[in-house]
Amino acid sequence: MKLRSAVFASLFASTVFAGAPAIGVATASGPFQLEGSRIWGNSTLFEGAKIETTDASSELKLSNGVKVQLAAGSSARIWKNRVELERGVGQVTSSNSFPVTVGGMTVEGSRYRVGVTSEARIEVAALTGNARVLGARGTLVGSVPAGRNLSFAMQQTLTRTGCLLYKNTGFILQVDDSPEVLQLTGGNLQPNLGNHVQIVGVPTGANATINPASQVLSVSAVTLQSNGGCLTAAAALTAQTTMPTATTPVTPGATAPATTAGAAKSAPPVLKSAGMSTGAKVAIVGAIGGGGAGAAIALSGKKKSTSP
């Protein structure tokens, strides 16, 4: 079974990334997702590949000697010279400084962990040497000393252009000339549905709930680029270019239909709002990989913050 899985993974990777250079190998003790396909054991990595871990962590060994370990429940895109962490926790081990971009910021160092919290923050733990955190324009935001961990607010405002679509119960953007799909909240979205738009927003840090969106953006501005032209993108994503039609529309001010005489009247249901945890933090327990268990550095609890 393992041999068949390895052969399938190799064939899958060769087909999907035909022409792209191989940059390393991904291994895991359980299943993981590679470009949306379920893989067991190991698979070849190619430039720009997206890997998502489920219940098990995964180790990415790049041909340049860099090791990147993704904790369970993480998602990232991999290049030979950088990693883009979309959610979860990643750890870098490298002889030289190697960057991880997350939430519009960049973390650099030779051995460090970085995690995305549910509060639109990133947390960085420096394991050996200092880790540097850079802002959207390459300016130094902070330096994390070895053995310490600090929390940083996501700062970058992202700008993306593409087709604004509706899928399941929310809005998504298929980014132009890219496999990237974003889940959108806020903003003036509905009037621009089905059109080619430019959006400006900030990553929330929350996990996307609409497949295949990679992250959630809180939109602050929507600019129409051109009307229509999004039917092909909608078909590819099984999405819609218009809002779904309500099955039982209610006209404002309309009188409710009379009930049958003697029929029991039921009280309207009471909706309870679910509280959102404000203390959710990412914890990294122990070192994953490296041939053995290491000292645990938790990215939670008391820490210094570089932002108000």
C-alpha positions as CSV (number, residue, x, y, z in Angstrom):
1,M,0.0,0.0,0.0
2,K,2.8,2.4,0.9
3,L,4.6,1.7,-2.4
4,R,1.4,2.3,-4.4
5,S,0.8,5.6,-2.5
6,A,4.4,6.7,-3.2
7,V,4.0,5.9,-6.9
8,F,0.7,7.7,-7.1
9,A,2.2,10.8,-5.3
10,S,5.1,10.8,-7.8
11,L,2.7,10.5,-10.8
12,F,0.4,13.2,-9.4
13,A,3.2,15.7,-8.7
14,S,4.7,15.1,-12.2
15,T,1.3,15.7,-13.9
16,V,0.3,18.8,-11.9
17,F,3.6,20.5,-12.0
18,A,4.8,19.5,-15.4
19,G,7.7,21.8,-16.4
20,A,8.2,23.1,-12.9
21,P,11.5,22.4,-11.2
22,A,11.6,19.9,-8.3
23,I,12.8,21.6,-5.1
24,G,12.6,18.8,-2.5
25,V,10.5,16.2,-0.8
26,A,7.6,16.3,1.7
27,T,7.2,13.4,4.2
28,A,4.6,12.8,6.9
29,S,3.5,10.0,9.2
30,G,0.0,10.4,8.0
31,P,-2.0,11.9,5.1
32,F,-1.6,15.4,3.9
33,Q,-3.0,17.5,1.0
34,L,-0.8,18.6,-1.9
35,E,-2.6,21.0,-4.2
36,G,-5.9,19.7,-2.9
37,S,-5.1,16.0,-3.5
38,R,-4.7,13.6,-0.6
39,I,-1.2,12.1,-0.3
40,W,0.1,9.4,2.0
41,G,3.8,9.0,3.0
42,N,5.8,11.3,0.8
43,S,5.8,13.3,-2.4
44,T,8.1,15.4,-4.5
45,L,7.8,19.2,-4.0
46,F,7.8,21.7,-6.9
47,E,8.0,25.5,-7.0
48,G,4.9,27.1,-5.6
49,A,3.3,23.9,-4.3
50,K,0.6,24.2,-1.6
51,I,0.8,21.7,1.2
52,E,-1.8,21.3,3.9
53,T,-1.4,19.1,7.0
54,T,-4.3,17.4,8.7
55,D,-3.8,15.3,11.9
56,A,-0.1,14.8,11.5
57,S,2.9,17.1,11.1
58,S,4.9,17.1,7.9
59,E,8.6,17.7,7.1
60,L,9.7,19.4,4.0
61,K,13.3,18.8,3.0
62,L,14.5,21.2,0.3
63,S,17.3,20.5,-2.1
64,N,19.2,23.5,-0.8
65,G,19.5,21.9,2.7
66,V,16.7,23.9,4.3
67,K,14.2,22.0,6.5
68,V,10.7,23.3,7.1
69,Q,8.4,21.5,9.5
70,L,4.6,22.1,9.4
71,A,2.5,21.3,12.5
72,A,-0.8,19.5,12.2
73,G,-3.5,21.8,10.8
74,S,-1.1,24.0,8.9
75,S,-1.1,25.3,5.3
76,A,1.7,26.8,3.3
77,R,3.1,27.4,-0.2
78,I,6.7,26.4,-0.8
79,W,9.4,27.9,-2.9
80,K,13.1,27.0,-2.9
81,N,14.0,30.4,-1.4
82,R,10.9,31.1,0.8
83,V,7.8,29.8,2.4
84,E,4.4,31.5,2.6
85,L,2.6,30.3,5.7
86,E,-1.2,30.7,5.4
87,R,-2.3,29.2,8.7
88,G,-0.9,27.1,11.5
89,V,2.7,26.7,12.7
90,G,6.0,26.3,10.8
91,Q,9.5,25.7,11.9
92,V,12.6,26.5,9.9
93,T,16.1,25.0,10.2
94,S,18.7,26.4,7.9
95,S,22.5,27.1,7.8
96,N,21.7,30.5,6.5
97,S,18.8,33.0,7.0
98,F,15.6,31.7,5.4
99,P,12.4,33.7,5.1
100,V,8.8,32.8,5.9
101,T,6.1,35.3,4.9
102,V,3.0,35.4,6.9
103,G,0.2,37.9,7.2
104,G,2.0,40.3,4.9
105,M,5.1,40.3,7.1
106,T,8.4,38.4,6.7
107,V,10.3,36.5,9.4
108,E,14.0,35.7,8.9
109,G,16.4,33.6,10.8
110,S,18.3,30.3,10.7
111,R,16.2,28.4,13.3
112,Y,12.8,29.6,14.5
113,R,9.1,28.9,14.7
114,V,6.3,31.1,13.5
115,G,2.6,30.7,14.1
116,V,-0.6,32.4,13.0
117,T,-3.1,33.1,15.9
118,S,-6.9,33.4,15.6
119,E,-6.6,37.1,16.5
120,A,-4.8,38.3,13.3
121,R,-1.4,38.1,15.0
122,I,1.8,36.2,14.3
123,E,4.0,34.7,17.1
124,V,7.7,34.1,16.6
125,A,10.0,32.0,18.7
126,A,13.7,32.2,18.1
127,L,15.4,28.8,18.8
128,T,19.0,29.5,17.8
129,G,20.2,33.1,17.1
130,N,17.9,36.0,16.6
131,A,14.9,36.1,14.4
132,R,14.0,39.3,12.5
133,V,10.5,40.4,11.7
134,L,10.0,42.8,8.7
135,G,7.0,44.8,7.7
136,A,5.3,45.1,4.4
137,R,8.0,47.4,2.9
138,G,11.0,45.6,4.4
139,T,11.2,47.8,7.4
140,L,12.4,46.2,10.7
141,V,9.4,45.6,13.0
142,G,11.2,43.8,15.7
143,S,14.0,41.3,16.7
144,V,13.4,38.2,18.7
145,P,16.4,37.1,20.8
146,A,17.3,33.4,21.1
147,G,15.1,31.5,23.5
148,R,12.3,34.2,23.5
149,N,9.0,34.5,21.7
150,L,7.1,37.7,20.8
151,S,3.8,38.5,19.3
152,F,3.2,40.9,16.4
153,A,0.1,42.4,14.8
154,M,-0.4,41.6,11.1
155,Q,0.3,44.9,9.4
156,Q,0.1,44.6,5.6
157,T,-2.9,45.7,3.6
158,L,-3.2,43.3,0.6
159,T,-4.4,44.4,-2.8
160,R,-5.7,41.8,-5.2
161,T,-7.5,42.0,-8.6
162,G,-9.7,39.3,-9.9
163,C,-13.3,37.9,-10.2
164,L,-15.7,38.4,-7.3
165,L,-17.8,35.4,-6.9
166,Y,-20.3,33.8,-4.4
167,K,-20.0,30.2,-3.2
168,N,-21.8,28.3,-0.5
169,T,-22.6,31.1,2.0
170,G,-19.9,33.8,1.3
171,F,-17.8,35.8,-1.2
172,I,-14.6,34.7,-2.8
173,L,-12.1,36.3,-5.1
174,Q,-10.3,34.3,-7.9
175,V,-7.1,36.2,-8.2
176,D,-5.9,37.1,-11.8
177,D,-3.3,34.8,-13.3
178,S,-2.9,32.8,-10.1
179,P,-4.3,29.8,-8.4
180,E,-4.9,31.9,-5.3
181,V,-8.5,32.1,-4.1
182,L,-9.4,34.4,-1.2
183,Q,-12.4,34.3,1.1
184,L,-13.8,37.9,1.7
185,T,-15.7,39.5,4.5
186,G,-16.9,43.1,4.9
187,G,-16.7,45.7,2.2
188,N,-19.3,46.6,-0.4
189,L,-19.2,43.1,-2.0
190,Q,-22.7,42.2,-3.2
191,P,-23.2,45.1,-5.7
192,N,-19.9,44.1,-7.4
193,L,-20.7,40.3,-7.6
194,G,-19.8,38.7,-10.9
195,N,-17.5,41.5,-12.0
196,H,-13.8,42.0,-12.3
197,V,-12.7,44.1,-9.3
198,Q,-9.7,45.2,-7.2
199,I,-10.0,44.6,-3.5
200,V,-8.0,46.0,-0.6
201,G,-8.0,44.2,2.7
202,V,-6.2,42.8,5.7
203,P,-5.7,39.1,6.5
204,T,-7.8,38.1,9.5
205,G,-5.8,35.1,10.5
206,A,-9.0,33.0,10.6
207,N,-9.2,29.7,8.7
208,A,-11.0,29.9,5.4
209,T,-14.3,27.9,5.4
210,I,-15.0,28.1,1.6
211,N,-13.0,25.6,-0.5
212,P,-10.5,26.3,-2.1
213,A,-9.9,29.7,-0.5
214,S,-6.5,29.8,1.3
215,Q,-7.1,32.7,3.7
216,V,-9.7,35.2,4.8
217,L,-9.4,38.9,4.0
218,S,-11.4,41.7,5.8
219,V,-12.1,44.0,2.8
220,S,-11.9,47.8,3.3
221,A,-12.3,48.8,-0.4
222,V,-13.7,47.4,-3.6
223,T,-13.0,49.1,-7.0
224,L,-14.8,47.9,-10.2
225,Q,-12.4,47.2,-13.0
226,S,-14.8,45.9,-15.6
227,N,-18.3,44.4,-15.7
228,G,-18.8,40.7,-16.1
229,G,-16.2,38.4,-17.6
230,C,-16.3,36.0,-14.7
231,L,-18.4,33.0,-16.0
232,T,-15.4,30.8,-16.7
233,A,-13.9,31.5,-13.3
234,A,-17.2,30.7,-11.6
235,A,-17.6,27.5,-13.5
236,A,-14.1,26.3,-12.5
237,L,-14.8,27.0,-8.8
238,T,-18.5,25.8,-8.9
239,A,-19.4,29.3,-7.8
240,Q,-22.0,31.9,-8.8
241,T,-21.9,35.3,-10.4
242,T,-25.2,36.4,-8.8
243,M,-26.7,36.0,-5.3
244,P,-28.7,32.8,-4.9
245,T,-32.5,33.4,-5.2
246,A,-34.4,33.2,-1.9
247,T,-36.9,30.3,-1.9
248,T,-39.4,32.2,0.2
249,P,-39.0,35.9,-0.3
250,V,-40.7,38.2,2.2
251,T,-42.0,41.6,1.1
252,P,-41.4,44.3,3.7
253,G,-44.6,45.3,5.3
254,A,-46.5,42.3,4.1
255,T,-49.2,40.8,6.4
256,A,-48.4,37.3,7.6
257,P,-50.8,34.6,6.4
258,A,-53.6,33.8,8.8
259,T,-53.3,30.6,10.9
260,T,-55.9,27.9,10.9
261,A,-58.5,28.4,13.6
262,G,-57.5,26.6,16.8
263,A,-54.0,25.9,15.6
264,A,-51.4,26.1,18.2
265,K,-49.1,29.1,17.9
266,S,-45.4,28.3,18.4
267,A,-43.0,30.8,19.9
268,P,-40.3,32.0,17.6
269,P,-37.0,30.3,18.2
270,V,-34.5,32.1,20.4
271,L,-31.1,32.5,18.7
272,K,-28.2,32.3,21.0
273,S,-24.9,33.9,19.9
274,A,-21.9,31.8,20.2
275,G,-19.1,33.5,22.1
276,M,-15.7,33.8,20.4
277,S,-12.7,32.9,22.4
278,T,-10.4,35.9,22.8
279,G,-7.7,33.8,24.4
280,A,-7.1,31.5,21.5
281,K,-3.4,31.2,20.9
282,V,-1.1,29.0,19.0
283,A,1.0,26.6,21.1
284,I,4.0,24.7,19.8
285,V,5.0,21.9,22.0
286,G,8.3,20.3,21.6
287,A,10.6,20.3,18.5
288,I,9.2,18.4,15.6
289,G,11.9,16.7,13.5
290,G,15.6,17.0,14.0
291,G,15.9,13.4,15.1
292,G,14.4,13.7,18.6
293,A,12.3,15.7,21.0
294,G,13.6,19.1,22.1
295,A,12.6,21.6,24.7
296,A,9.1,22.9,24.4
297,I,8.7,26.6,23.5
298,A,5.0,27.6,23.7
299,L,3.8,30.5,21.6
300,S,1.2,31.4,24.1
301,G,0.9,32.8,27.6
302,K,2.9,35.8,28.7
303,K,4.8,37.6,26.0
304,K,5.9,41.0,25.0
305,S,4.0,42.8,22.2
306,T,5.4,45.2,19.8
307,S,2.0,46.7,19.0
308,P,-0.6,48.3,21.1
